[in-house]
């Protein structure tokens, strides 16, 4: 379980640190957009009040707290699952990434009322309208890893 804690800690810390540096220190919150390596990478300030790609977004306080509750329940379930059926080193790391990323987005919802998304990547003449953050990357990597590394029990 220490691997879950440490992977989660570093995922959470890296997410919150990048958000602080880009949104506040680089002042993206006021600039709105910073070209990093155009057209492939730019920082674009987007406040996500929903889930991925802004789905289920609304401005209600109840919706915000519902999403916080869902993220906490999922994080709790993943921790319970890892304690009950530890999948090995890489599975524990993936669980930590998922939980750390989810908690990073929970902190955003508590502090700002929405998740701070800012990474926008486009390629090959396709202009991607969506932004994401490092927590989203950790959540995706953790969930993807758990699909393949998530359990030691063989199906019967």
C-alpha positions as CSV (number, residue, x, y, z in Angstrom):
1,X,0.0,0.0,0.0
2,X,3.0,2.3,0.3
3,X,3.3,2.3,-3.5
4,X,-0.3,3.5,-3.8
5,X,0.4,6.3,-1.3
6,X,3.7,7.4,-2.9
7,X,2.4,7.3,-6.5
8,X,-0.7,9.1,-5.4
9,X,1.3,11.7,-3.5
10,X,3.6,12.5,-6.5
11,X,0.7,12.5,-8.9
12,X,-1.3,14.9,-6.7
13,X,1.8,17.1,-6.1
14,X,2.8,17.3,-9.7
15,X,-0.7,18.2,-10.7
16,X,-1.2,20.9,-8.2
17,X,2.3,22.3,-8.8
18,X,1.8,22.6,-12.6
19,X,-1.5,24.2,-12.1
20,X,-0.1,26.7,-9.7
21,X,2.9,27.5,-11.9
22,X,0.9,27.8,-15.2
23,X,-2.4,29.3,-13.9
24,X,-1.0,31.7,-11.3
25,X,2.7,32.2,-11.7
26,X,2.6,32.4,-15.5
27,X,-0.7,34.3,-15.1
28,X,-2.7,32.2,-17.5
29,X,-5.8,33.0,-15.4
30,X,-5.7,36.5,-16.8
31,X,-3.9,36.0,-20.2
32,X,-6.2,33.2,-21.2
33,X,-3.7,31.6,-23.7
34,X,0.1,31.1,-23.9
35,X,1.6,29.7,-27.0
36,X,4.3,27.2,-25.9
37,X,5.1,25.3,-29.1
38,X,2.5,26.4,-31.6
39,X,0.5,24.8,-33.2
40,X,1.2,21.6,-31.2
41,X,1.1,22.8,-27.6
42,X,-0.5,25.8,-26.1
43,X,-1.8,26.6,-22.6
44,X,-5.4,27.6,-22.8
45,X,-7.3,28.5,-19.6
46,X,-10.5,26.4,-19.4
47,X,-12.6,26.0,-16.2
48,X,-14.2,22.5,-16.4
49,X,-17.4,22.3,-14.3
50,X,-18.2,18.9,-15.5
51,X,-16.4,15.6,-16.2
52,X,-14.1,14.8,-19.2
53,X,-14.6,17.2,-22.1
54,X,-17.0,19.2,-20.0
55,X,-19.7,16.6,-20.1
56,X,-22.5,17.0,-17.5
57,X,-21.2,20.6,-16.8
58,X,-23.5,22.9,-14.9
59,X,-23.0,25.9,-12.7
60,X,-24.9,24.5,-9.8
61,X,-23.2,24.2,-6.4
62,X,-25.0,20.8,-6.0
63,X,-23.5,19.5,-9.2
64,X,-20.0,20.5,-8.0
65,X,-20.4,18.7,-4.7
66,X,-21.9,15.7,-6.4
67,X,-18.8,15.4,-8.6
68,X,-16.5,15.8,-5.6
69,X,-18.5,13.1,-3.8
70,X,-18.2,10.7,-6.8
71,X,-14.5,11.3,-7.1
72,X,-14.0,10.6,-3.4
73,X,-16.1,7.4,-3.5
74,X,-14.2,6.1,-6.6
75,X,-10.9,6.9,-4.9
76,X,-12.1,5.1,-1.7
77,X,-13.2,2.1,-3.8
78,X,-9.8,1.9,-5.5
79,X,-8.0,2.0,-2.2
80,X,-10.3,-0.7,-0.8
81,X,-9.8,-2.8,-3.9
82,X,-6.0,-2.5,-3.6
83,X,-6.1,-3.5,0.1
84,X,-8.3,-6.5,-0.7
85,X,-6.7,-7.8,-3.9
86,X,-3.2,-6.2,-4.4
87,X,-2.3,-6.5,-8.0
88,X,1.5,-6.2,-7.8
89,X,3.9,-3.3,-8.0
90,X,2.7,-1.8,-11.3
91,X,-1.0,-2.2,-10.4
92,X,-0.4,-0.4,-7.1
93,X,1.4,2.4,-8.8
94,X,-1.5,2.7,-11.3
95,X,-4.0,2.9,-8.5
96,X,-2.0,5.6,-6.8
97,X,-1.9,7.6,-10.1
98,X,-5.6,7.4,-10.4
99,X,-6.3,8.4,-6.8
100,X,-3.7,11.2,-6.8
101,X,-5.2,12.6,-10.0
102,X,-8.7,12.4,-8.8
103,X,-7.8,14.1,-5.5
104,X,-6.0,16.9,-7.5
105,X,-9.2,17.6,-9.4
106,X,-11.2,17.5,-6.1
107,X,-9.0,20.2,-4.7
108,X,-9.6,22.3,-7.7
109,X,-13.4,21.9,-7.4
110,X,-13.2,22.9,-3.7
111,X,-10.9,25.9,-4.2
112,X,-12.2,27.3,-7.5
113,X,-15.6,25.6,-8.0
114,X,-14.2,24.0,-11.2
115,X,-11.2,22.0,-12.5
116,X,-8.4,24.1,-14.0
117,X,-7.6,22.7,-17.4
118,X,-4.9,24.3,-19.4
119,X,-3.0,21.9,-21.7
120,X,-4.2,22.1,-25.3
121,X,-2.6,19.9,-28.0
122,X,-3.3,20.0,-31.7
123,X,-1.7,18.4,-34.7
124,X,-1.7,18.0,-38.4
125,X,-4.2,20.8,-39.2
126,X,-6.7,19.6,-36.6
127,X,-7.5,22.2,-34.1
128,X,-8.4,20.5,-30.8
129,X,-10.9,22.6,-28.8
130,X,-10.4,20.7,-25.5
131,X,-7.9,21.3,-22.7
132,X,-6.8,19.0,-19.9
133,X,-4.5,19.0,-17.0
134,X,-1.9,16.7,-15.5
135,X,-4.4,15.1,-13.1
136,X,-6.5,14.0,-16.1
137,X,-3.3,12.3,-17.5
138,X,-2.7,10.5,-14.2
139,X,-6.3,9.4,-14.0
140,X,-6.3,8.0,-17.5
141,X,-2.9,6.3,-17.1
142,X,-4.0,4.8,-13.8
143,X,-7.3,3.6,-15.0
144,X,-5.7,2.2,-18.2
145,X,-3.0,0.4,-16.2
146,X,-5.6,-1.0,-13.8
147,X,-7.5,-2.5,-16.7
148,X,-4.4,-4.6,-17.6
149,X,-2.8,-4.9,-14.2
150,X,-5.7,-4.7,-11.8
151,X,-6.2,-8.1,-10.2
152,X,-4.4,-11.3,-9.4
153,X,-7.5,-13.5,-9.4
154,X,-8.1,-15.6,-12.5
155,X,-11.6,-15.8,-13.9
156,X,-13.3,-19.1,-13.3
